[in-house]
């Protein structure tokens, strides 16, 4: 449905149907996991940040000096192991040279770590933290990594690589990286924690845009848009016709069985897409494994579907109940 545009009325539904819980996204990190991958000629901004963190005691920080991409991945794996066995919630701070392709210890990006190669390790760590992982990419063009992670999630519909990932849009000098990240952690240590305020304060510190992607919000907007479009009459008819063609092709016959007719009617029903959306949403946020995530990210997509039909002046009674 990526090539289908919303009508003006459908676009209004996006704002009217916001259904995510308003609180409970973020849990305060227990550790700042500083992973530095820089050449010997570079200012060791990760090490300096670690010293400042110890001095000002914003958070407990752990410093990893890496000399290869394998060591970077090993540091992330260690964070996942500690999260699994000791219940820590590390914030992953990646300090390296960045490009549109990934991270490296040198500005030319030789033998670098691609954004794609980071996806699975971060997914594993996010699971280990029960979907509480925050990643700060303290590297030039860090936002390119965010775009890669978003694309991978949309294509795979697997667990997100983090709850939220932040990074700069532009190239930053070492001092800008150090000053902005120190300010970020200073504000993040406020009680109560306000992640967006910390991002804004870090951006203002160096007059450079640092942005973030909150994956639950991103996914909710996209899945809501797809659900709205799927409720169109032409989309429901097309879905039913595709199902009919599939049955006839598989069984090599001209007539449908009573069971196939029932499933055909189900494909036309709005609840069909609502159930698919619900299953996908619950799987992404691991609600079967971590039931507590229902309070943080729970969305009743059947109820959302009823509201869509009501606003579209369809009959909400068309929806059959979930089994």
ABEGO torsion letter per residue (X at the ends): XAABBBBAAAAAAAAAABABBABGABBBBABBBBBBBBBAABBBAAAAAAAAAAAAGABBBBBBBBABAAAAAAAAAAAAAAAAAAGBBBBBBBBBBBBAAEBBABAAGBGBBBAAAAAAAAAAAAAAAGGABBBBBBBBGAAAAAAAAAAAAAAAGBBBABABBBBBABBBBAAAAAAAAAAAAAAAABOBBBAAAAAAAAAAAAGBBBBBBBAAAAAAAAAAAAAAAAABAAAAAAAAAAAAAAAAAAAGBABBBAAAAAAAAAAABAAAAAAAAAAAAAAAAGAAABAAAAAAABBBAAAAAAAAAAAAGBBAAABBBBX
